[in-house]
Amino acid sequence: MSTVSKSYAEHSDPVIDYCTKLTVKLDPLQQKLQDATIANHKMFVMLGAPEILTIGQHFLKLIHGKNCLDVGTFTGASALAWALAVPNDGKVISMDVDHSALDQIGRSIINECPKSAQKIDFRLGSAMDTLNSLIDEGKCGEFDFAFIDADRANKTLYYEKCMQLLRPGGVILVDNALAGGDAVHAIGDAVITDACNRHISADERSHSFLINTGDGLHVAFKA
Ligand SMILES: C[S@@+](CC[C@H](N)C(=O)[O-])C[C@H]1O[C@@H](n2cnc3c(N)ncnc32)[C@H](O)[C@@H]1O
């Protein structure tokens, strides 16, 4: 049986530790935000896995990405990761229905780096409303990168909205792609996860692959 786990969570897989130690090099501000979230939020397991955030930053640099969609803010760890990876004129639109974790923990830490903070537009409200308003404002094709990490039930719809908003060659990362129990056999909550994975994998508008890092990552490049 394979281990599916975020590196900061309790696990007993030496391969996860080996890969993380060798390749995850968090910026000190990211480390501070991660430590503060783990120490102060009872739902800290929602925090993006640092290995996933690192992969996203590498993809952003590889495609020279500037404009990012961050679906699910929580304390702001993913928004900060993208802000650090894009150039000075880059922008991150980060959306969440609830800003309490951001206000309690993340915002003051992110503000310690004004250069990164000024790139992030934190939007309060349902991600579906925010994505729909961006589409209505005529912003389809203007984004380079999307990270989908909010409510599981809407994952497939968020993927569809992000496909509209991305330019060809843009990257969508769908987090928690092996989460929710037994994703391989689509049991329990993993039924939704499995349905989203199958939807992306059958989508001829993108090239995708599914990897076992963190609690699973589905990577899709818009063709
Ligand atoms: C897993 S956390 C995001 C973690 C964050 N991306 C990170 O890297 O640390 C999921 C977030 O999605 C938010 N959320 C849940 N339902 C939502 C919705 N319908 N629209 C927008 N955000 C939602 C939750 O409030 C929560 O903060």
The ligand as an SDF file (V2000), in Angstrom:
LIG
                    3D

 27 29  0  0  0  0  0  0  0  0999 V2000
   -7.3720   23.5240    1.9230 C   0  0  0  0  0  0  0  0  0  0  0  0
   -7.7700   25.1520    2.3670 S   0  0  0  0  0  0  0  0  0  0  0  0
   -6.7480   26.1210    1.3100 C   0  0  0  0  0  0  0  0  0  0  0  0
   -5.3060   25.9890    1.6470 C   0  0  0  0  0  0  0  0  0  0  0  0
   -4.3890   26.9780    0.9530 C   0  0  0  0  0  0  0  0  0  0  0  0
   -4.5240   26.8990   -0.4830 N   0  0  0  0  0  0  0  0  0  0  0  0
   -2.9600   26.7000    1.3660 C   0  0  0  0  0  0  0  0  0  0  0  0
   -2.1280   26.4150    0.5030 O   0  0  0  0  0  0  0  0  0  0  0  0
   -2.6570   26.7390    2.5600 O   0  0  0  0  0  0  0  0  0  0  0  0
   -9.3560   25.3210    1.6610 C   0  0  0  0  0  0  0  0  0  0  0  0
   -9.9930   26.6860    1.7890 C   0  0  0  0  0  0  0  0  0  0  0  0
  -11.1290   26.7230    0.9180 O   0  0  0  0  0  0  0  0  0  0  0  0
  -12.0800   27.5560    1.4840 C   0  0  0  0  0  0  0  0  0  0  0  0
  -13.3940   27.3070    0.8720 N   0  0  0  0  0  0  0  0  0  0  0  0
  -14.3000   26.3510    1.1710 C   0  0  0  0  0  0  0  0  0  0  0  0
  -15.3840   26.4690    0.3910 N   0  0  0  0  0  0  0  0  0  0  0  0
  -15.1560   27.5090   -0.4390 C   0  0  0  0  0  0  0  0  0  0  0  0
  -15.8840   28.1330   -1.4760 C   0  0  0  0  0  0  0  0  0  0  0  0
  -17.0820   27.6820   -1.8500 N   0  0  0  0  0  0  0  0  0  0  0  0
  -15.3470   29.1940   -2.1080 N   0  0  0  0  0  0  0  0  0  0  0  0
  -14.1190   29.6630   -1.7500 C   0  0  0  0  0  0  0  0  0  0  0  0
  -13.3710   29.1170   -0.7680 N   0  0  0  0  0  0  0  0  0  0  0  0
  -13.8820   28.0590   -0.1260 C   0  0  0  0  0  0  0  0  0  0  0  0
  -12.0190   27.2600    2.9800 C   0  0  0  0  0  0  0  0  0  0  0  0
  -12.5450   28.3550    3.7150 O   0  0  0  0  0  0  0  0  0  0  0  0
  -10.5180   27.0160    3.1750 C   0  0  0  0  0  0  0  0  0  0  0  0
   -9.8850   28.1710    3.6990 O   0  0  0  0  0  0  0  0  0  0  0  0
  1  2  1  0
  2  3  1  0
  2 10  1  0
  3  4  1  0
  4  5  1  0
  5  6  1  0
  5  7  1  0
  7  8  2  0
  7  9  1  0
 10 11  1  0
 11 12  1  0
 11 26  1  0
 12 13  1  0
 13 14  1  0
 13 24  1  0
 14 15  1  0
 14 23  1  0
 15 16  2  0
 16 17  1  0
 17 18  1  0
 17 23  2  0
 18 19  1  0
 18 20  2  0
 20 21  1  0
 21 22  2  0
 22 23  1  0
 24 25  1  0
 24 26  1  0
 26 27  1  0
M  CHG  2   2   1   9  -1
M  END
$$$$
